[in-house]
Amino acid sequence: MSGKLVFLARVMWAEKKRGRASGPRRRSHSTAYGGACPERTLLSVALAHTFQTDTVCMTFGSVWGTVMADMGAVYSLAYAVQAGVAQALEVPLSDLAVTVRQTPASGLPTVVLYDAVPGGAGLVSQLVDEGVLAQAMHLGLEPVGGACGCDADSSCYGCPRTYQNQYLHPVLRRGDALRLLERLQAVLEPEVTWRLG
């Protein structure tokens, strides 16, 4: 199924007349030639990009327990699920992407897994088959099982860490992903909701 994702960038300040953008808002700034700029009106601009692709949103209900507020645990699970799905579908990890959002109605974290290809490649749509989903969850246990040798309260490139999630490295914990995936193995009734674009 097709879905739309919107990626938001940081807020920029841009000159009203010339469109020059800068980071934090400053009262005065220089021109490209180093002189004082006469422009005093700056507009707040937020950059965004819409990405249409195949998506699947998974809310795991009671599996979260008390970790709902711990986004490090939620992201650790998300990247373990991504690794398991990539193995189950026999595709490179880079063909899939994952993010986390909060479900508006319930407040529960939702893992959003999507094809990293514009327009979608039909990869995540295969998760509708419960056998594929169960296999993906089982395979997600392997990278976080501890064979990499890192402590349960940390992570490494042998478990949830990747180059793409390096901004999350300080909060990713192998032990959280393992604990949550083991709970999923016991329950394995995730509410899978397709978001149509």
SVG drawing of the C-alpha trace seen along z (x, -y; Angstrom):
<svg xmlns="http://www.w3.org/2000/svg" viewBox="-8 -49 42 67">
<polyline fill="none" stroke="black" stroke-width="0.4" points="0.0,0.0 1.1,-3.5 1.7,-6.1 3.1,-9.6 5.9,-10.6 6.8,-14.2 10.3,-15.0 10.7,-18.3 14.0,-20.1 15.0,-22.7 13.6,-26.2 15.6,-28.7 15.5,-32.5 15.4,-34.0 15.6,-37.5 12.3,-38.7 13.7,-40.3 16.8,-38.3 15.9,-34.9 19.3,-34.4 18.9,-31.8 20.7,-31.4 20.6,-29.4 19.6,-31.0 17.9,-34.4 20.3,-37.3 19.5,-41.0 22.2,-41.8 24.1,-39.7 26.6,-40.1 26.1,-39.9 27.9,-37.3 30.6,-39.9 31.2,-40.5 29.5,-43.9 26.6,-44.8 23.3,-43.7 20.6,-46.4 17.8,-43.8 16.1,-43.7 13.0,-41.7 13.6,-38.0 10.9,-35.3 10.7,-32.0 10.9,-29.2 10.5,-25.5 11.7,-23.2 9.9,-20.0 9.9,-17.1 7.0,-14.8 8.0,-11.2 5.5,-8.8 6.3,-5.1 5.0,-1.9 4.6,-2.1 3.4,0.0 2.7,-1.3 2.9,1.2 1.6,0.4 2.3,3.3 -0.2,2.4 0.6,4.0 4.1,5.0 5.4,1.5 4.7,1.7 6.5,-1.1 9.0,-1.9 6.5,-4.1 8.2,-7.3 11.7,-5.9 12.3,-6.7 15.7,-5.1 14.0,-1.7 11.4,-2.4 14.0,-3.3 16.1,-0.3 13.1,2.0 12.4,0.1 15.9,0.8 15.9,4.4 12.5,4.9 14.1,3.2 17.0,5.6 14.6,8.6 12.4,7.5 15.5,7.0 16.7,10.5 13.2,12.1 12.7,10.4 16.3,11.1 17.0,7.5 19.8,5.1 19.1,3.1 19.4,-0.1 16.3,0.8 14.2,0.3 13.9,-2.7 12.2,-3.1 11.1,-5.9 8.9,-6.2 5.9,-8.3 3.3,-8.6 -0.2,-7.3 -2.6,-10.3 -5.5,-8.3 -3.8,-6.1 -0.5,-7.8 1.4,-4.5 4.6,-4.6 4.2,-3.4 7.0,-1.9 6.8,-3.1 8.6,-0.9 8.8,-2.0 10.5,-1.3 13.4,-3.6 12.6,-3.8 10.4,-6.7 7.1,-5.2 7.7,-2.0 9.1,1.3 6.5,3.5 8.8,4.7 6.9,3.8 3.6,4.7 4.8,8.3 4.4,8.0 0.6,8.4 1.5,12.2 1.6,13.2 4.2,15.8 6.6,13.2 5.9,10.9 6.5,13.7 9.8,14.7 10.9,11.0 10.3,10.6 12.2,13.9 15.1,12.8 15.2,9.4 16.3,11.2 19.6,12.4 21.4,9.0 20.4,8.0 20.9,11.4 24.4,10.5 26.7,12.3 28.3,9.0 29.7,8.8 28.4,5.4 26.7,4.6 22.9,4.8 22.9,1.1 24.7,0.0 24.9,0.9 27.4,1.4 27.4,1.8 26.8,5.5 23.3,4.8 21.0,1.8 23.5,-0.8 23.9,-1.7 25.4,-4.7 21.9,-6.1 20.9,-6.2 24.2,-7.6 22.3,-10.6 20.6,-8.0 23.7,-6.0 23.8,-7.4 20.3,-6.2 20.2,-2.8 20.4,0.1 20.6,3.7 19.0,5.0 15.9,3.0 15.4,4.2 15.9,7.8 13.5,7.5 10.8,6.0 11.2,8.4 11.0,11.3 7.7,9.9 6.5,9.7 7.5,13.3 5.2,14.2 2.3,12.2 2.9,11.7 -0.4,10.0 0.8,6.6 -1.9,4.3 -0.8,3.6 -2.4,0.6 -1.9,-0.5 -1.7,-4.2 -2.9,-5.2 -1.4,-8.2"/>
</svg>
